[in-house]
Amino acid sequence: MRVHIATDHAGMELSAHLISHLSGKGFEVIDHGPAAYDAEDDYPAFCINAAVAVVDDQLEGAEALGIVLGGSGNGEQIAANKVKGVRAALAWNVGTAKLAREHNDANVIAVGGRQHSVEEATEIIEAFLAEPFSNAERHLRRISKIAVYESTGEILQ
């Protein structure tokens, strides 16, 4: 599986760890930046580029997910969710990470690098990457309604 990762300055240490750790587990990890620490960096471009790459890979039939990191993960999740086709979920524990995949078919996870130890964040992300989507009809229906709104602006009941 291909994993696209992006961060801001607050997630640099966690990002470096995850790139090494996940690569060692056989994932193809693609780093969308930043390349160097800058306390004044702006995360939107990094996160949007990672999110676009996830969607592009998925449209081409490749198995791909994304990880966006920041101090809290909030802004990074918001930026990633601006990309059509992205369902980015902020996960703060293993349970929310698993549910994001199982119920929402989330394709990007956002994690706050300042909110967790490296070990805890790694466990959350591994749970996200390992959890399959349930394909339950109710979840497919709900995701479809979100996609319709995203494409047309129509709100389906």
C-alpha positions as semicolon CSV with decimal commas, in nm:
position;residue;x (nm);y (nm);z (nm)
1;M;0,000;0,000;0,000
2;R;0,114;0,353;-0,079
3;V;0,099;0,603;0,207
4;H;0,119;0,976;0,141
5;I;0,237;1,181;0,439
6;A;0,257;1,554;0,506
7;T;0,314;1,766;0,813
8;D;0,394;2,108;0,942
9;H;0,684;2,199;1,170
10;A;0,501;2,059;1,476
11;G;0,486;1,710;1,329
12;M;0,835;1,685;1,179
13;E;0,973;1,444;1,440
14;L;0,666;1,220;1,419
15;S;0,670;1,232;1,039
16;A;1,035;1,124;1,023
17;H;0,962;0,838;1,261
18;L;0,656;0,725;1,063
19;I;0,835;0,738;0,729
20;S;1,107;0,508;0,863
21;H;0,871;0,286;1,064
22;L;0,610;0,236;0,793
23;S;0,871;0,187;0,520
24;G;1,022;-0,085;0,736
25;K;0,681;-0,254;0,751
26;G;0,662;-0,265;0,371
27;F;0,453;0,045;0,299
28;E;0,556;0,267;0,010
29;V;0,572;0,602;0,191
30;I;0,577;0,924;-0,011
31;D;0,675;1,238;0,180
32;H;0,496;1,556;0,071
33;G;0,694;1,781;0,299
34;P;0,820;1,993;0,433
35;A;1,180;1,906;0,350
36;A;1,326;2,107;0,639
37;Y;1,211;2,249;0,971
38;D;1,069;2,600;0,954
39;A;0,872;2,724;1,255
40;E;0,686;2,965;1,024
41;D;0,585;2,710;0,760
42;D;0,230;2,688;0,630
43;Y;0,081;2,338;0,626
44;P;-0,201;2,377;0,368
45;A;0,011;2,312;0,058
46;F;0,182;2,007;0,209
47;C;-0,148;1,854;0,326
48;I;-0,337;1,937;0,008
49;N;-0,059;1,783;-0,205
50;A;-0,072;1,462;0,001
51;A;-0,452;1,450;-0,022
52;V;-0,448;1,507;-0,400
53;A;-0,195;1,225;-0,436
54;V;-0,420;0,987;-0,238
55;V;-0,720;1,065;-0,457
56;D;-0,514;1,038;-0,777
57;D;-0,375;0,700;-0,670
58;Q;-0,718;0,571;-0,575
59;L;-0,869;0,686;-0,905
60;E;-0,594;0,492;-1,084
61;G;-0,684;0,181;-0,883
62;A;-0,386;0,191;-0,648
63;E;-0,430;0,110;-0,281
64;A;-0,339;0,437;-0,108
65;L;-0,411;0,626;0,212
66;G;-0,281;0,950;0,359
67;I;-0,149;1,086;0,687
68;V;-0,146;1,457;0,775
69;L;0,021;1,575;1,093
70;G;0,038;1,898;1,286
71;G;0,032;2,025;1,642
72;S;-0,334;1,935;1,686
73;G;-0,414;1,787;1,344
74;N;-0,717;2,015;1,312
75;G;-0,593;2,254;1,044
76;E;-0,430;1,972;0,854
77;Q;-0,757;1,779;0,848
78;I;-0,945;2,087;0,728
79;A;-0,692;2,145;0,447
80;A;-0,702;1,782;0,333
81;N;-1,083;1,782;0,335
82;K;-1,088;2,063;0,079
83;V;-0,969;1,813;-0,183
84;K;-1,257;1,654;-0,374
85;G;-1,277;1,287;-0,290
86;V;-1,095;1,310;0,042
87;R;-1,253;1,196;0,364
88;A;-1,000;1,304;0,627
89;A;-1,067;1,211;0,988
90;L;-0,903;1,352;1,298
91;A;-0,818;1,052;1,515
92;W;-0,720;1,085;1,879
93;N;-0,719;0,719;1,978
94;V;-0,720;0,372;1,824
95;G;-1,099;0,354;1,837
96;T;-1,157;0,672;1,637
97;A;-0,893;0,567;1,385
98;K;-1,060;0,230;1,329
99;L;-1,409;0,379;1,305
100;A;-1,288;0,637;1,052
101;R;-1,196;0,352;0,819
102;E;-1,468;0,101;0,910
103;H;-1,767;0,339;0,897
104;N;-1,653;0,634;0,686
105;D;-1,398;0,481;0,449
106;A;-1,171;0,770;0,548
107;N;-0,875;0,786;0,314
108;V;-0,668;1,036;0,515
109;I;-0,597;1,040;0,888
110;A;-0,505;1,356;1,077
111;V;-0,312;1,326;1,403
112;G;-0,185;1,592;1,640
113;G;0,187;1,548;1,692
114;R;0,174;1,753;2,012
115;Q;-0,118;1,553;2,149
116;H;0,040;1,207;2,163
117;S;0,368;1,033;2,230
118;V;0,540;0,893;1,922
119;E;0,443;0,544;2,035
120;E;0,076;0,635;2,083
121;A;0,055;0,820;1,750
122;T;0,218;0,525;1,574
123;E;-0,040;0,288;1,726
124;I;-0,326;0,515;1,611
125;I;-0,191;0,537;1,257
126;E;-0,120;0,164;1,233
127;A;-0,480;0,094;1,341
128;F;-0,607;0,328;1,068
129;L;-0,392;0,170;0,798
130;A;-0,491;-0,183;0,899
131;E;-0,868;-0,135;0,934
132;P;-1,077;-0,218;0,627
133;F;-1,395;-0,039;0,526
134;S;-1,700;-0,244;0,625
135;N;-1,886;-0,193;0,296
136;A;-2,206;-0,194;0,502
137;E;-2,500;-0,057;0,301
138;R;-2,576;0,218;0,552
139;H;-2,219;0,346;0,539
140;L;-2,206;0,330;0,158
141;R;-2,535;0,524;0,146
142;R;-2,405;0,796;0,378
143;I;-2,073;0,832;0,196
144;S;-2,262;0,854;-0,133
145;K;-2,473;1,141;0,002
146;I;-2,158;1,328;0,100
147;A;-2,011;1,268;-0,248
148;V;-2,330;1,398;-0,414
149;Y;-2,312;1,717;-0,210
150;E;-1,941;1,752;-0,285
151;S;-2,005;1,724;-0,659
152;T;-2,339;1,901;-0,701
153;G;-2,420;2,099;-0,389
154;E;-2,743;1,900;-0,355
155;I;-2,828;1,785;-0,002
156;L;-2,994;1,444;-0,008
157;Q;-3,215;1,338;0,278
